[in-house]
Amino acid sequence: MNTENEEPDFGRLAEWAERDMKLPENSATANRGQDAAAAGRELLDRVGAGRPSLGQADGVSGESPRRQVRLPRPLSERLDRFAENQHRKPSDVMREAVEEYLEVHSG
């Protein structure tokens, strides 16, 4: 699924587990639904896995808060094209844009 030096694609793995993975129909050992989600969260908490904090490079520890924003479709499509042309993720572009905006407009 990935080479030794690559980070796992957690989104792709989650999509596979939720949509494509096939379990035996009458399996008594396979968790499903909320039970499966709870077992997965418990396992990740136990092993300390998951996405790294975004502040680790700056010496900031702890969970990175998640923010959501809705964009008009044309703006979202522009963002996707821009990020693709820059070989970056849209979330990275948005983080940088917010940081630059706050630097310019903060008193």
Phi, psi and omega in degrees: 000319174216159179278173186300326185264001182264147172283143177294147176273091186298324178297315180294319179296319179295317179298317178300313183295324183277331188243320192256334183295133180254127177250152174302139187304316184250031182295131178267351184255347183271129175281149179224157174059226183297326178297319179294318179297316180296319179295320178296315178298318179298317179297314179297320177296320182294319184266355179071026181269174180126187181287138180288155176297141180289340182268002185303322181296333180263010180079015180263127181254171178100175183289142176274120180299146179257134176239146177236145178220140175264137180239146171299146184308314181300320179292319178298318179293322176298316178300314180299316179296316180299311181298318180297317179296331180270358184057046180228169175273145176305324180296324177294319179296316181295319178300314180296320180296317179295317179299314179297319180298313181294324177298317184286321190257359178277144182275000000 
